Amino acid sequence: MAKKIKQIAIYGKGGIGKSTTTSNISAALVDQGYKVLQFGCDPKADSTNTLRDGTYIPTVLDTLREKTTVKPEEVIFQGYNGIYCVEAGGPAPGVGCAGRGIITAVQLLKQLNVYEELDLDYIIFDVLGDVVCGGFAVPIREGIAEHVFTVSSADFMAVYAANNLFKGIQKYSNTGGALLGGVIANSINAPYAKEIIDDFVLQTKTQVVEYVPRSVTVAQSELQGKTTIEAAPDSEQAKVYRRLAAKIAEHTQSTVPSPLGVGELRDWAAKWADHLLALETGSIRGVAEKI
């Protein structure tokens, strides 16, 4: 009987720290002895950079444009601690659908029987979450991923993207689509940021998997072309990523979220805006009174 591979999709809007988080999760899992393949689904093809000392690898679409027959070693490369890295890539600028790269790459790796040949424990899909395109929904729609997690900060556009993702999960939940494991709260330093995320998951009937603080250690590590797990293994930030990876490894039960409607999300955001303004005004008044 073939070993069951746990397939995880991690979504998030561009610039939210999705690839940083994903790569550190992958690195932490590899350090625990698991065989992991990270599958970059962003057309920028930069998901696996910090797993390979900052270097880019040929993408599946670029390779297919050059030749009709592709060998596994031409699109699968090893990085930190033996981790396998794949980048789907995208179409030529201004031509075609970016999401098509995901569909093509998934189909190719299946044809090449890569997952079984590599004897993988985990496949981690790193997916852009703020593009409304059928290709980017493939890991959810086709049930390729078993569990979906989304990276979000307390910023409105990050929450907006997460809420849209919830709508997609809800839409495909009755036809074999992947379900939601929870929210990875990123760049959570201020108390109000944690409160905003906590309220959002409460409203949408999901959960926070881990709170990841913003840290200069992450920036320092990435400037070296490495994950925090590799560059600063004894840091507090590395401990957070290891804890997050362990929770994802242990996760077994995902659910269907309850996304907010457009009007509901706007009303929710407006209430928080008023609350933060009141906090700021009260803080300024408090300082003035002391003076």
Phi, psi and omega in degrees: 000129182293144179292139179281125178266129178275118183250122186240136174246129178243117183253167176165151180294157179301135177085003184275349183100020182296310181291323176300313180295313181300313182295323178289325174297312180300316180297320179294320179294320178297319178297336179275001176098004179276152173268120189233139170241123175263127187248101180283124183248011179268132179303338179289344176057040182244013183298320189261008184306311186284353174272352182226043175056034175084007182265148176271155177239155177300138180272163179298313182294319178298319181293319179292333177289336183268333183210155182273332179247125183242134177265151181307318183291351178272346181231352179244124184231150179263148179227217185314123174056030176087007181296143178267139185232132177226138174239121180294318182081187181218179180286171174299146183309129177082004183230127172079183184258129181298324180294343180298332180298322180294312181301313182296315182295317179299315180296319181296313182295328176293316180298324181278357179058035187295315186302316181287320182297324182275353178056050186285150171261322184224141166240122182249111178271127178255106192240133176295127189254003181246018176250122179273093184209139182302325181299320181287344178271356184306311181303332178273306188298319184272000181069021179295314176275144179273321181226143179243136174234149177235139177266128180213141170266188178273000178291146187300316184294329176291317178294319179302315179295319178297319180296322176295321177299318179301323179297319179295318179297317179298319183299318185263005185294334182268000182236031176087011180287161179291153181250172187268128175275326178150186183254132171263109185277111186255152180058043182261098178243311180285144179304323183295329180296317178296320181295322179296312180296318179300320180289322179298314181292330176295315181294329184258008175058048174230206184210158172270128180277318180199149173260121182249114182285156171288134184216138177294337179300323179295313180298316179299318180295315183290331175294337175272357182076028184228163171283163175295325179303321181276314187281327183223063187298338181261004182284161176296325180294322178296324178296322178297315180295323178295320178296319178296315180299320179296320179294321179291321179296324182274349186290131180230337187242107176256162186224173175269121179285169177242085183297152177278147172290166182302313179295319179297319180294320179294317178297318179299315181295320180296322178296320178290325177298316178296320180296316180292324177296319179296320178297315181294316180297318179296323179294317180294320179296320180298319178294317181297321181295324179292325178291000000 
